[in-house]
Amino acid sequence: MKKIGLILVIVIGIFSFCFLNFKINDDKYTEYLRIHIRADSNLEVDQNVKYLVKDKIVEFLTPLVSSVSSKDELIDVLNNNKDNIKHVSDSVLQNEGFSYTTNVKINNEYFPTRDYNGFVLEKGYYDALIIELGSAKGNNWWCVLYPPLCFVNKNSSNVQDIYYQSKIIEIINKFFS
């Protein structure tokens, strides 16, 4: 009976620590790194090229970020590849006949609350990889690079092809399987 009580106290302690740790991080938004690709305008042609850029950027970033284990490490990888990210984006624009180019930056910016198929990021200041196409006055495509909460089916531009994966769920599944 004492063993069951001790195990229960340990489990409750672990869950309490995890909950408090994640709640603190959620409040500060410090553990998220978003990616935003902002279209030149809301014209159909500019929105379509935004998705072409997105596909190429995801293809380019996937092998670079697949083994990253912290937000700081990811920021280093992105900073070391900003010129390459710009080149990939600009190549898509040029190949599609656009005269405008890309601006790439990593910035801490204010974002409104975003709800995407049940995954909600509250309004607040977030670090983000920002890829601005031309004037960047159009709607954007976004995802969360760190922690890797969403991944994109790179064979499709359809927003329904985005699904979410949580590192916490992966850890729990490995532990209990």
C-alpha positions as a Markdown table, in Angstrom:
| # | Residue | x | y | z |
|---|---|---|---|---|
| 1 | Met | 0.0 | 0.0 | 0.0 |
| 2 | Lys | 2.9 | 2.4 | 0.8 |
| 3 | Lys | 4.4 | 1.7 | -2.6 |
| 4 | Ile | 1.2 | 2.6 | -4.4 |
| 5 | Gly | 1.0 | 5.9 | -2.3 |
| 6 | Leu | 4.6 | 6.7 | -3.1 |
| 7 | Ile | 4.2 | 6.0 | -6.8 |
| 8 | Leu | 1.0 | 8.2 | -6.8 |
| 9 | Val | 2.8 | 11.0 | -5.1 |
| 10 | Ile | 5.7 | 10.8 | -7.6 |
| 11 | Val | 3.4 | 10.7 | -10.6 |
| 12 | Ile | 1.4 | 13.7 | -9.3 |
| 13 | Gly | 4.6 | 15.5 | -8.6 |
| 14 | Ile | 5.9 | 14.9 | -12.2 |
| 15 | Phe | 2.6 | 16.0 | -13.8 |
| 16 | Ser | 2.5 | 19.1 | -11.5 |
| 17 | Phe | 6.0 | 20.1 | -12.5 |
| 18 | Cys | 5.3 | 19.6 | -16.2 |
| 19 | Phe | 2.0 | 21.5 | -16.0 |
| 20 | Leu | 3.6 | 24.5 | -14.1 |
| 21 | Asn | 6.6 | 24.5 | -16.4 |
| 22 | Phe | 4.5 | 24.5 | -19.6 |
| 23 | Lys | 2.1 | 27.1 | -18.1 |
| 24 | Ile | 5.0 | 29.5 | -17.3 |
| 25 | Asn | 6.4 | 29.0 | -20.8 |
| 26 | Asp | 3.0 | 29.5 | -22.4 |
| 27 | Asp | 2.6 | 32.8 | -20.6 |
| 28 | Lys | 5.9 | 34.2 | -21.8 |
| 29 | Tyr | 5.6 | 32.7 | -25.3 |
| 30 | Thr | 9.4 | 32.1 | -25.1 |
| 31 | Glu | 9.5 | 28.5 | -26.3 |
| 32 | Tyr | 7.7 | 29.1 | -29.6 |
| 33 | Leu | 9.3 | 29.9 | -32.9 |
| 34 | Arg | 6.8 | 30.6 | -35.6 |
| 35 | Ile | 7.3 | 30.9 | -39.4 |
| 36 | His | 5.3 | 33.4 | -41.4 |
| 37 | Ile | 5.4 | 33.7 | -45.1 |
| 38 | Arg | 3.7 | 37.0 | -46.0 |
| 39 | Ala | 2.4 | 37.4 | -49.5 |
| 40 | Asp | 2.9 | 40.6 | -51.5 |
| 41 | Ser | -0.9 | 41.1 | -51.7 |
| 42 | Asn | -4.2 | 39.3 | -51.5 |
| 43 | Leu | -4.4 | 39.0 | -55.3 |
| 44 | Glu | -4.9 | 35.4 | -56.3 |
| 45 | Val | -1.6 | 35.3 | -58.2 |
| 46 | Asp | 0.4 | 36.6 | -55.1 |
| 47 | Gln | -1.4 | 34.1 | -52.8 |
| 48 | Asn | -0.6 | 31.2 | -55.2 |
| 49 | Val | 3.1 | 32.1 | -55.4 |
| 50 | Lys | 3.2 | 32.3 | -51.6 |
| 51 | Tyr | 2.2 | 28.6 | -51.4 |
| 52 | Leu | 4.9 | 27.7 | -54.0 |
| 53 | Val | 7.4 | 29.5 | -51.9 |
| 54 | Lys | 6.1 | 27.7 | -48.8 |
| 55 | Asp | 6.5 | 24.3 | -50.5 |
| 56 | Lys | 10.2 | 25.1 | -51.4 |
| 57 | Ile | 11.0 | 26.6 | -48.0 |
| 58 | Val | 9.5 | 23.5 | -46.2 |
| 59 | Glu | 11.5 | 21.3 | -48.5 |
| 60 | Phe | 14.7 | 23.3 | -47.8 |
| 61 | Leu | 14.2 | 23.6 | -44.0 |
| 62 | Thr | 13.2 | 20.0 | -43.3 |
| 63 | Pro | 16.6 | 18.4 | -43.3 |
| 64 | Leu | 18.2 | 21.4 | -41.6 |
| 65 | Val | 15.8 | 21.4 | -38.6 |
| 66 | Ser | 15.1 | 17.7 | -38.3 |
| 67 | Ser | 17.7 | 17.1 | -35.6 |
| 68 | Val | 17.4 | 20.5 | -33.8 |
| 69 | Ser | 16.8 | 20.0 | -30.1 |
| 70 | Ser | 16.3 | 23.5 | -28.8 |
| 71 | Lys | 14.8 | 26.8 | -29.9 |
| 72 | Asp | 18.3 | 28.5 | -29.6 |
| 73 | Glu | 19.8 | 25.9 | -31.8 |
| 74 | Leu | 17.1 | 26.4 | -34.3 |
| 75 | Ile | 17.6 | 30.1 | -34.3 |
| 76 | Asp | 21.3 | 29.6 | -35.0 |
| 77 | Val | 20.5 | 27.2 | -37.9 |
| 78 | Leu | 18.1 | 29.8 | -39.3 |
| 79 | Asn | 20.5 | 32.7 | -38.9 |
| 80 | Asn | 23.2 | 30.7 | -40.6 |
| 81 | Asn | 20.9 | 30.0 | -43.5 |
| 82 | Lys | 19.1 | 33.3 | -44.0 |
| 83 | Asp | 20.8 | 34.0 | -47.3 |
| 84 | Asn | 19.9 | 30.5 | -48.5 |
| 85 | Ile | 16.3 | 30.9 | -47.4 |
| 86 | Lys | 16.2 | 34.2 | -49.3 |
| 87 | His | 17.8 | 32.5 | -52.4 |
| 88 | Val | 15.2 | 29.7 | -52.3 |
| 89 | Ser | 12.3 | 32.2 | -52.1 |
| 90 | Asp | 13.7 | 34.6 | -54.7 |
| 91 | Ser | 14.3 | 31.7 | -57.1 |
| 92 | Val | 10.6 | 30.7 | -56.9 |
| 93 | Leu | 9.5 | 34.3 | -57.5 |
| 94 | Gln | 11.9 | 34.7 | -60.4 |
| 95 | Asn | 10.9 | 31.3 | -62.0 |
| 96 | Glu | 7.3 | 32.4 | -61.7 |
| 97 | Gly | 8.0 | 35.8 | -63.4 |
| 98 | Phe | 7.6 | 38.1 | -60.4 |
| 99 | Ser | 9.7 | 41.2 | -60.2 |
| 100 | Tyr | 9.6 | 41.6 | -56.5 |
| 101 | Thr | 12.1 | 39.8 | -54.1 |
| 102 | Thr | 12.1 | 38.5 | -50.6 |
| 103 | Asn | 13.1 | 39.9 | -47.2 |
| 104 | Val | 14.1 | 37.3 | -44.6 |
| 105 | Lys | 14.4 | 38.1 | -40.9 |
| 106 | Ile | 14.1 | 36.6 | -37.4 |
| 107 | Asn | 12.1 | 38.9 | -35.3 |
| 108 | Asn | 10.1 | 39.2 | -32.1 |
| 109 | Glu | 6.7 | 40.5 | -33.2 |
| 110 | Tyr | 3.2 | 40.9 | -31.9 |
| 111 | Phe | 0.7 | 38.4 | -33.3 |
| 112 | Pro | -3.1 | 38.2 | -32.8 |
| 113 | Thr | -4.7 | 35.0 | -31.5 |
| 114 | Arg | -4.6 | 32.3 | -34.1 |
| 115 | Asp | -6.8 | 29.3 | -34.2 |
| 116 | Tyr | -6.0 | 26.6 | -36.7 |
| 117 | Asn | -8.1 | 23.5 | -36.6 |
| 118 | Gly | -8.2 | 23.6 | -32.9 |
| 119 | Phe | -4.6 | 24.5 | -32.3 |
| 120 | Val | -4.6 | 28.0 | -30.7 |
| 121 | Leu | -1.7 | 30.4 | -30.2 |
| 122 | Glu | -2.8 | 33.2 | -28.0 |
| 123 | Lys | -2.1 | 36.8 | -28.9 |
| 124 | Gly | 1.3 | 38.1 | -27.8 |
| 125 | Tyr | 4.9 | 38.6 | -28.8 |
| 126 | Tyr | 6.5 | 35.7 | -30.5 |
| 127 | Asp | 9.9 | 35.0 | -32.1 |
| 128 | Ala | 9.4 | 34.2 | -35.8 |
| 129 | Leu | 11.1 | 33.5 | -39.0 |
| 130 | Ile | 9.5 | 36.1 | -41.3 |
| 131 | Ile | 9.7 | 35.7 | -45.0 |
| 132 | Glu | 8.2 | 38.8 | -46.7 |
| 133 | Leu | 7.4 | 38.5 | -50.4 |
| 134 | Gly | 7.5 | 41.9 | -52.0 |
| 135 | Ser | 5.5 | 44.4 | -50.0 |
| 136 | Ala | 4.3 | 41.7 | -47.6 |
| 137 | Lys | 0.8 | 43.3 | -47.4 |
| 138 | Gly | -1.1 | 40.1 | -48.2 |
| 139 | Asn | -2.3 | 37.3 | -46.1 |
| 140 | Asn | 0.3 | 35.0 | -44.7 |
| 141 | Trp | 0.9 | 31.3 | -44.3 |
| 142 | Trp | 2.1 | 30.3 | -40.8 |
| 143 | Cys | 3.2 | 27.3 | -38.8 |
| 144 | Val | 5.2 | 26.6 | -35.7 |
| 145 | Leu | 8.8 | 25.6 | -36.2 |
| 146 | Tyr | 9.6 | 25.1 | -32.5 |
| 147 | Pro | 8.5 | 23.1 | -30.8 |
| 148 | Pro | 7.5 | 21.2 | -34.0 |
| 149 | Leu | 3.8 | 21.3 | -33.6 |
| 150 | Cys | 2.8 | 21.2 | -37.2 |
| 151 | Phe | 4.2 | 19.7 | -40.2 |
| 152 | Val | 3.1 | 20.2 | -43.8 |
| 153 | Asn | 2.5 | 17.6 | -46.5 |
| 154 | Lys | 5.0 | 19.0 | -48.9 |
| 155 | Asn | 3.1 | 17.5 | -51.9 |
| 156 | Ser | 0.2 | 19.8 | -51.3 |
| 157 | Ser | -0.6 | 23.5 | -50.9 |
| 158 | Asn | -4.0 | 22.6 | -49.3 |
| 159 | Val | -4.3 | 23.9 | -45.8 |
| 160 | Gln | -6.2 | 20.8 | -44.8 |
| 161 | Asp | -3.0 | 18.8 | -45.3 |
| 162 | Ile | -1.4 | 20.3 | -42.2 |
| 163 | Tyr | -1.4 | 18.1 | -39.1 |
| 164 | Tyr | -0.1 | 18.5 | -35.6 |
| 165 | Gln | 2.4 | 16.5 | -33.7 |
| 166 | Ser | 3.5 | 17.0 | -30.2 |
| 167 | Lys | 6.9 | 16.0 | -28.8 |
| 168 | Ile | 5.2 | 15.4 | -25.4 |
| 169 | Ile | 2.8 | 12.8 | -27.0 |
| 170 | Glu | 5.8 | 11.1 | -28.6 |
| 171 | Ile | 7.6 | 10.9 | -25.3 |
| 172 | Ile | 4.5 | 9.5 | -23.5 |
| 173 | Asn | 3.9 | 7.0 | -26.2 |
| 174 | Lys | 7.5 | 5.7 | -26.1 |
| 175 | Phe | 7.4 | 5.5 | -22.3 |
| 176 | Phe | 4.2 | 3.5 | -22.2 |
| 177 | Ser | 4.6 | 1.3 | -25.2 |
